[in-house]
Amino acid sequence: MPEILELQARFLSGELTELPDGCVSREIGRSWKRLRSKNISQSRGFSRPADNAAPAMSEALVQSIRKIGPQLRSLAGNPDECICVLIDAAGTLAAFDGGEVITRRLAGSGWRSAMSFLEDHAGSNALDLCLRDRAPARTGTSDHTVEALHDIVIFAHPLLAQNGEPLGGLGLLMQADGNPGDARSVIAISAMMLELMLQVDISNTNLERLFAEQKAIANAMKDGTMVVNRAGVIEYMNLPACRILKVDPEQSIGRRLADVLGFEPVIAPIFESGIGYSDEEVRIRNEFANLHLVDTAVPIKDGAGRVLSVVNTFREFGSVARVTQKFGGNQAHYSFDSIIGRSPALLHAVATARKAAVGSSNVLINGESGTGKELFAQGIHLASARSGGPFVAVNCAALPRDLIEAELFGYMPGSFTGAHKSGRPGKFEIASGGTIFLDEISEMPMDVQAKLLRVLQEREVTRLGASDPLPVDVRVVAALNQNIRDLVAARLFREDLFYRLNVIEITVPALRDREGDIRLLLQHYLHHYAHLLKKPAKGFAERVLDRLEAYSWPGNVRELQNVVERMVNFSDDALIDSDVELAGEERGHGSAPAGNPARSDPVLTLAELEHDAVRNALALARYNVTRAAELLGTTKPRLYRMIKRHGIRLERTGSQF
């Protein structure tokens, strides 16, 4: 051995450039070359790492070494001359169990807890090699470059993860003059056992981490989540579920759901039927709870199809409605700043609307078709404290008479033929927390007016087919284009509903009454459509402006918008100088409804009488077909047939304002 140690010293110092063939193993030769490249020569003892990091090894394995260490030393040879060591993946000593004599001797050379067995600090040794090569290793006395190990033989075996990465190593240090016995086999078997323990420990740690992450994710969700087993016992419940159900998680998990809630849960039949459901509306109202949820239940089955548990997720109906409102178009987009004009009549209407927006009282907006009543309604909503809530616009004239109640107030499953199987919320429920705009409210049937009055008084709605009312927090803004007082006098609109709606009345002026606004609107829509249609138009010729300004605009702003769009479409110049047909001029707008031309025959035919009656009724009702049918004492479908038969042109169209 002295010759090998002298060869080792000369090689590490650089005096000897190559090692003689066969003097040491290939692994030791590579280790010596690495040490020489780092200018690390022979040393008397172990050096301390600069960081001196604590070992990264599970406490279970550390305790295992302390328990099995004495048995390993006995099986390997003389237990007093052996040390059993456990190192982590960084080569740091995590635990050891050793005989008193050998431990005392090594302690004088720097042996200590958390020392490093990497070759930079402990020279060439089997523990470093087993980590580096991920294979069992043995180093003898003369292989070691640290003097304290010159009479020590080391057997080492790596502890590997399933992917082959080193997790640590197990080693036996023995006196060279002792009997090694079955040390190599003992250390290999022990290492495999510890490797399995370490992998299980890592798996458990990963499972704990995964469970903690999933728990954090579940608690961060807005949906309540529950897992209920076949016995009806709650196995898991996240924090949102506890909040929604108003229960304590510590006192709920492990108990029957029926006992926690005080009633039999709606998911109970799933354990027998095996059929779950998705996004069903659930209402529970009794002495124990008042819940309104959107609920999903997914059964978990075994291989035989038997339901083992149910994963139940649910969310408060109000929060689902708010999301639907946000992405379903139930939002206002136009503020008061979107209203173009500076005429005194318009500015007065806007000022009144701004004052109305501050409060929460119901508002009634009067104005001809096309004047922009919905713009005012949206402006009131956006300027109010409800601006963060939904804005739901309903055109009462566009709703089918037999469905208007279901649309406004909602319905339960099976309420009528064609009803959705899970029922539907009505417009009032959807608008809760915000504003509902009832356009053309004069078209609402009398029986529905009575139910609307009750909603306004009680602030709650009852769905079709339901018995329990639902509270709603909604502000009503209504609009119509007729003289509502005349309708009340003619008993075509409920007087009590009129007084309930007409807390604040706003009259939107007709365009012909807005002095100076026509030119502003013409220029505004010209820029809008020129950009939209990619046309060069930038202005109107003065004679065109004079003619448009003198026109009475029976269709108000909507008609003006339509005319400008048509003119821009047909213009290829920067200045629009061409005439445009104006529908009101063509019809002789403003004249009394005309019958047939004068006849020499004093007797009119029945067809002529019907023609004149229909024309007169439509004119008196301002081309409102429903009202005209009531004036004639006939039905709306029959009136439409008469209009078609006589070729009468309907002058009034539905309003979006």
PAKE-731419 format. One record per residue (C-alpha): x, y, z; residue in one letter. Coordinates in steps of 0.25 Angstrom, whole numbers, plus 5000, padded with zeros to 4 digits. Each point is the difference from the previous one (the first is absolute). Layout:
! PAKE-731419
XYZa/...
***
This chain:
! PAKE-731419
500050005000m/501150105003p/500449994985e/498650034995i/499950125010l/501350064995e/499549984986l/498750075004q/500750125006a/500950024988r/498849994990f/499250105008l/501150105001s/500249994985g/501449945001e/499549874993l/499150034988t/499549864997e/499749885009l/500649874998p/499049904994d/499349915010g/500550075012c/498650055004v/498649984995s/499450084988r/499050075010e/501150045010i/500950054988g/498950094995r/499850055015s/501550035001w/500050084987k/498850085005r/500750045013l/501350034993r/499350104990s/499450075012k/501450005007n/499549925012i/501149915005s/500149905011q/499550055014s/500049955014r/498550015003g/498650054994f/499850144996s/498750085004r/499150054988p/499950154999a/498549995000d/499949895011n/498549974995a/499149925009a/499849864994p/498749984992a/499549865004m/498749965006s/500049985015e/499449864998a/501349954993l/500950075010v/499249935011q/500149874992s/501650014999i/500050025015r/499249875002k/500649914990i/501450055001g/500549905011p/499449884993q/500750054987l/501350015007r/499949865006s/499649944987l/501250064993a/501149975010g/500550055013n/498950105004p/501050085009d/500950034987e/498850044991c/499350124997i/498650004993c/499850144993v/498850064992l/500350124991i/499050084992d/500150034985a/500950115002a/501049915007g/499750065014t/500149915012l/498549985005a/500249905010a/501049895005f/500149895010d/501449955004g/500949935009g/500650085011e/501549974996v/499950044986i/499150125002t/500950065010r/501249984991r/499350074988l/499550115009a/501450055002g/500150024984s/498850094999g/498949895000w/498750075004r/498550014997s/499650064987a/501449984994m/500249984985s/500549874994f/500150074986l/501549984995e/500250155001d/499949995016h/500349855002a/500949974989g/499849874991s/499049915007n/498949904997a/498850085005l/500450114990d/500249904989l/498649935002c/499350144999l/500850044988r/499949874992d/498749965006r/500549865003a/500649925011p/501450035004a/501249965009r/501250075003t/501249945007g/501150075009t/500950054990s/498950054991d/499750115010h/500750134999t/499650045015v/501049945010e/498949975010a/499549904990l/501349934997h/499649885009d/498550004996i/499349924990v/498650064995i/498949934994f/498950094994a/498749984993h/499150114993p/498650035004l/499350034986l/498650064997a/499149934990q/500650094989n/501449965003g/500450135007e/500849985013p/499350035013l/501149975009g/501049885004g/500249905010l/501449965005g/500849915009l/501450055005l/500849885005m/501449995006q/500949944989a/500649895009d/498649955003g/499249894994n/499050064990p/499149885000g/498850024991d/500150165001a/499850024985r/498749915000s/499550065013v/500250144996i/499349974986a/498849945006i/499950115011s/500150104989a/498849944992m/499250005013m/500350155003l/499850034985e/498649955001l/499750075013m/500550134994l/499249994987q/498849975009v/500350125008d/500250094988i/498749954994s/499350035013n/500650145000t/499550024986n/498649955003l/500050105012e/500550114991r/499049974989l/498849995010f/500450135006a/500150064986e/498649954996q/499450045014k/500650144997a/499450004986i/498649955005a/500050115011n/500450104990a/498849974991m/498750075000k/499249874999d/499749925012g/500549854999t/499649885008m/500349855000v/498949925006v/500149855001n/499049894999r/499650015014a/499750154999g/501250045008v/500850124995i/501449964997e/500550144995y/499550145000m/500750124995n/499950145007l/499050064989p/499149885003a/500050035015c/499750154997r/498949974991i/499349895009l/500450085012k/500649885007v/501349985008d/501049914992p/500749955013e/498649955005q/499549964986s/501049904994i/499749865005g/498650025003r/498749974991r/499750114991l/498549995004a/500450025015d/500850124996v/499050074992l/498849965007g/499349944988f/500249894990e/500950054989p/499650014985v/501249914996i/499449885008a/499349934989p/501350004991i/500549885009f/498949914995e/499850064986s/501450024996g/499650124992i/500650145003g/499750134995y/500650134995s/499750155003d/498649975006e/499350115007e/499749965015v/499250075010r/499949965014i/499250085010r/499649955013n/500250025015e/501449964999f/500550074987a/499750094989n/500849964988l/500050044985h/501149934993l/500549954986v/500449865003d/500849894994t/500149865005a/500949894994v/500049865005p/501349925002i/499749854997k/500849875002d/500349904989g/498649945002a/499350134998g/499750025015r/500050155004v/501150015011l/499950155002s/499550134994v/500850124997v/499150125002n/500350144995t/499150125001f/500050155000r/499050105005e/499050044989f/500250155002g/501549984996s/499749924988v/499050104995a/501150115002r/500949934991v/498949974990t/499750155000q/501550044998k/500249914988f/498549994995g/499850144995g/499250055012n/500950135002q/499850154997a/501050064990h/499550144998y/500250115010s/499450145000f/501250044993d/499649924988s/498750094998i/500450104989i/499350135000g/500050145007r/498550044998s/499350065012p/499049895000a/501049894999l/500950065011l/498850015009h/499649854998a/501549965003v/500050095012a/498849935005t/500549864997a/501350035008r/499250045012k/499249884999a/501249914999a/500550045014v/498849945007g/499349864998s/498650044997s/499349944987n/500150094988v/499050014988l/500650064987i/499150054990n/500350034985g/499749974986e/500649884993s/501550024997g/500350115009t/501049925008g/499249965013k/500949885002e/501250095000l/499450085012f/499749875007a/501449954998q/500650135005g/499150005012i/500549865003h/501550034998l/499950135009a/499349935011s/500649925012a/499549884992r/501050024989s/500749875003g/498849924999g/499349954988p/499250084990f/498849924994v/499250064989a/498749944996v/499150044988n/498649975005c/499550014986a/500949894995a/499749905010l/498949894996p/498750035008r/500049865005d/501450005005l/500250145005i/499749955015e/501049894999a/501150094994e/499850115010l/499849915013f/500649874996g/499449865001y/500349865007m/500249874993p/498849954992g/499250135002s/499550004986f/500249934986t/501450024995g/500550055014a/501549975002h/500149875009k/500850085011s/499150125000g/500650144997r/500250135008p/499250124995g/500550144996k/499750065014f/500949895006e/501150024990i/499950155002a/500149995016s/501050095005g/499950094988g/499050074991t/498949944991i/499550094988f/498649974996l/499950064986d/498650024994e/499449965013i/498650054994s/500049874992e/500049915013m/498749925002p/499150055011m/500149875008d/501550014999v/499950145005q/499449965012a/501149905003k/501050114997l/499450095010l/500149895011r/501549984997v/500250155001l/499250015013q/500649875007e/501450004993r/499949854998e/499649914988v/499349874999t/500449914989r/498949934992l/499749875006g/500750045013a/499450035014s/501150075007d/500450144996p/501450044997l/500550145005p/500550094989v/500850135002d/499750074987v/499850154995r/498950014989v/500250104989v/498849994990a/499850074987a/498850024990l/499750084988n/498650045002q/499250095010n/499949915012i/499050095006r/499149984988d/500249855001l/499650005015v/498850084997a/499649904989a/500249885010r/501149954992l/501150015011f/499849985014r/499950135008e/500749945013d/501249954991l/500150144994f/500150065013y/501049905005r/500950024988l/499950154998n/500850045012v/500950084991i/499650034986e/500950044989i/499650054986t/501049984989v/499750104990p/499849974985a/501150044991l/499150104993r/500050075014d/501550005002r/500450134994e/501550004995g/500249855002d/499749954986i/501350054995r/500849945011l/499449864999l/500250014984l/501450025002q/500249905011h/499449894992y/500750044987l/501449985007h/499549875006h/499549944987y/501150054992a/501049935009h/499249885001l/499749994985l/501450054996k/499450114992k/500650144997p/498850085005a/500450125009k/498850094999g/498750054994f/499850104990a/499250125006e/498849984991r/499949865005v/500250045015l/498950104998d/499049904994r/500349905011l/499950105011e/498650054995a/499549854999y/499149965012s/500749875003w/498749925004p/501049885003g/500850095008n/501549965003v/499949864995r/499450064986e/501250105000l/501049895002q/499449914989n/500050124990v/501450035003v/500549864998e/499349994987r/500650134995m/501449965004v/499849864993n/499750074987f/501050115001s/501449994994d/500450155003d/500550075012a/498850104999l/498649944999i/499250084991d/498949914995s/498649995003d/499449895008v/498649955001e/499350035013l/498949905004a/499250105008g/500050104988e/499649884991e/498849975009r/499650145002g/500349985015h/499150085010g/498850004991s/498749935006a/499849864996p/499449994986a/498949914995g/499749974986n/499850114990p/498750074999a/499049914992r/498850044992s/499249885006d/499550045014p/500149865005v/501349945004l/500349854998t/500249915012l/501549984996a/500150164999e/499450015014l/500949905006e/501250074993h/499750135006d/499749955013a/501349925001v/500850134995r/499350095010n/500249905012a/501549994997l/500150154999a/499350025013l/500849895007a/501350064993r/500249874993y/500049925012n/499349874995v/499649955014t/499350135003r/499450014987a/499449865001a/499450045013e/499450134994l/499449914989l/499549905010g/500749894992t/501249915003t/501550034996k/500249884990p/498750044993r/500450154999l/501349954994y/499249934989r/499250124997m/501350094999i/500649904990k/498749984992r/499850154998h/501550034998g/500150105011i/501550045004r/500350005015l/500750125002e/500549975015r/501149905003t/500549955013g/500950095008s/501449965005q/500150145008f/
***
